[in-house]
Amino acid sequence: MINKKRIAKTVTALLTAAMLIQAVPAHADSVHMAKEGDTFYTLSKQYGVGLNALIKANNDISAYNIYGGLKITIPGKTNTASAAAAKTEAKTVTAASLDVNADSKVVQAWGKTFDYSKAVDVKATAYSADASENGGWGAVDYFGNPLELGTIAVDPSIIPLGTKVLVTGHTHPGLPKQAFVATARDVGGAIKGHKIDIYIPGSKQSVSTFGIQDVELYILK
């Protein structure tokens, strides 16, 4: 005699298993919590993913601003444990270990060493991607590239466009603590003389809390 209850249980188990298999994406992304010294190149080797694919998956992260605690998407790699940890762990930005040797004109931050030509003290303000702060041009810099962390507006007569700098001495939750690398890629009508305007991802209201700060720039070679 056919045991209908047993058949029903077996069918139910098979259907449940099939649903579970379908619920797990075949090529899900994972999240890597960065540590000092990480680069896109070393992470591409560590996870066995293409360098270009890794950069594309993190197009809002500058290669020069990979710091401890930053969440980096690893495309096409399922890593449930690391993804779960990333979701439950509060977003934190660790402080850079900043060490300046003025005699040798060398500055160290995030475990990386930078040569600089000079240090410049400036007044800094901040702006968001809000249209009202970008002259109606949209969320792009002077060259038409999308605004991203690491973009600053400058007076080109003081800091030529394209110049890379290490920004230090700032305070804002939307920026890496103590130091980050930025590129002069924007200008502004109010940015004249020893002033810069730092782009910070986030709402206009949250960015406005930056106010006006005294910061020191190291002009990188």
Secondary structure, 3 states (H helix, E strand, C coil): CCCHHHHHHHHHHHHHHHHHHHHCCCCCCEEEECCCCCCHHHHHHHHCCCHHHHHHHCCCCCCCCCCCCCEEEECCCCCHHHHHHHHHCCCCCCCCCCEEECCCCEEEECCEEEEEEEEEEEEEEEECCCHHHCCCCCCECCCCCECCCCEEEECCCCCCCCCEEEEECCCCCCCCCCEEEEEEEECCCCCCCCEEEEECCCCHHHHHCCCCEEEEEEEEC
